[in-house]
């Protein structure tokens, strides 16, 4: 022991240090520990007898040998103290405002305790009566809980302040993931949300040190059995895992995202009695995820869960508003379409009826006059309806049922055909009445057992003359499948409509794929075109009937199977009704050609005539639509 420490001073110092409730240790000028009090033993987990008399004070705080702050203060007289402090504490220290030559710092010590500790510590030189430095004293304070609470409060404050800035859920959750990552000191953090329909978890917000991992994670969905978060969803309890590599399901998960998961901390996101997702921290950078980390993340989860619900409500309101706008557009388009479709047949029938009366003049008037008057009255009703449709377009209030208008159009066509077919015959009216009854009387449809591949081959042969004038490559891939149960007439109408629709939306030199295969226990029929695609705001309306996706005037004079020939917009509505009555599912996915979204851009109808179609940007990769039918095999 150094001579400068006389017996009385040592006794006094020992009493002061030993009796202090503040963790304290003292070193002499040779950097050997002279005092290491009980409070210091409790803080570090090291016994005084292990440390006193040695220069191993570093063992109480670090895994590898290095100077503690008392060592640096002791050497201040012979070395650049600021440089040494900067080397070991990197901006976390400052000079004491109370005593010259003393310094203080805050730092995290991962080797202390199970999860590491944050300490506030001070070191000051000890001088003798002559002012010579004969040792140094260092005191320490455990501020781990204070640090965690402060860190959590700052995170919650930032999240709370940010809630009004993020209107979209993905943006909000990406911000929250960054906050979780900083709060936990982790390599990554993410918010997993539960898709209640598929019972899968998907990533809506995430933050990783490596941006490439973020991109890969956004593209992956997980079943509840595939990740630890599934357990959290089912139980509603938080989970911490220090050796995630040992979980067998994580080998496949890590393979998907190209990442090694070592440790995990996950807490549930609960709204009322529903678990809507999971907050997760991944790979703690220093130490291990602790109970305090779990408490902090659980506290943040309550705020995040409410934020998610609020943002979802906002998105729902925006979607509802867009839906209303889309419905208004659909209404105007439907009414305009109906008006256009009514005018032509009404005009023809109005001109044809007087000619029909002239032809019937040779027949006694009593035999036909009452029936012609009936036709004339009904035709006048059609004219009145057309007038009401026109008035609706100009915002006058009339209620016209879309289904009734469709029936009127069909009746107008039917009357013109039947009148020509039976004109001049004495029993013309009876024959027309019988014909109409045969057409519209309820019929019993019997489901047939159909091999879809063979049936579709037959329909393609039947339809081929109709599109022989088009330069469209129709590719057929028909795999053997189980037969399906559906009335033949309905399957014929559905397939004819889908094939015609695909060809009409594909420019010349383009391609249409027709496929039959079995997947996931279902027989699937796919008709896919690589054409212009359907605008996103129109996709939700196309199954509602009388909603053509092209400009009405753009196809009014074209034949079936012509490019952009279009139709009355009812085919897909009819298919949807068939799917509900015959027990199959009809699904659609479409991508609009980006070129056509530009103002005043139209598809020229031939790929070689499109200046935007190039080798690096081929037409068939720009847009297209696929309809898929799903059947339970017989």
Buried (B, 14 or more C-beta within 10 A) or exposed (E): EBEBBEEEBBEEBBEBBBEBEEBBBBBBBEBBBBBBBBBBBEBBEBEBEBBBEEBBBBBBBBEEEEBBBBBBBBBBEEEEBEEBBEEBBEEEBEBEEEEEBBBBBBBBBBBBBEBBBBBBBBBBBBEBEEEEBBBBBBBBBBBBEEBBBEBBEEBBEBBEEBBEEBEEBBBBBBBBBBBBBBBBBBBBBBBBBBEEEEEBBBBBBBBBEEEEBBEBBBEEEBEBEBBBBBBBBEEEEBBBBEEBEEBEBBEEBBEBBEBEBBBBBBBBBBBEEBBBBBBBBBBBEEBBBBEBBBBBBBBBBBBBBEBBBBBBEBBEEEEEEEBEEBBEBBEEBBBBBBBBBBBEBBEEBBEBBEEBBEEBEEBEEEEBEEBBEEBBEBBEEBBEBBBBBBBBEEEEEEEBEBEEBBEBBBBBEBBBEBBEEBBEBEEBBEBBEEBBEEEEEEEEEEBBEBBBBEBBBEBBEEBEEBBEEBBBEBEEEBEEBBBBBBBEEBBBBBBBBBBBBBBBBBBBBBBBBBBBBBEEEBBBBBBBBBBBBBBEBBBBBBBBBBBBBBEBEEBEEEEBBBBBBBBBBBBBBBBBBBBEEBEBEBEBEBBBBEBBEEEEEEBEBBBEEBEBBEEEEEBBEBBBBBBBBBBEEB
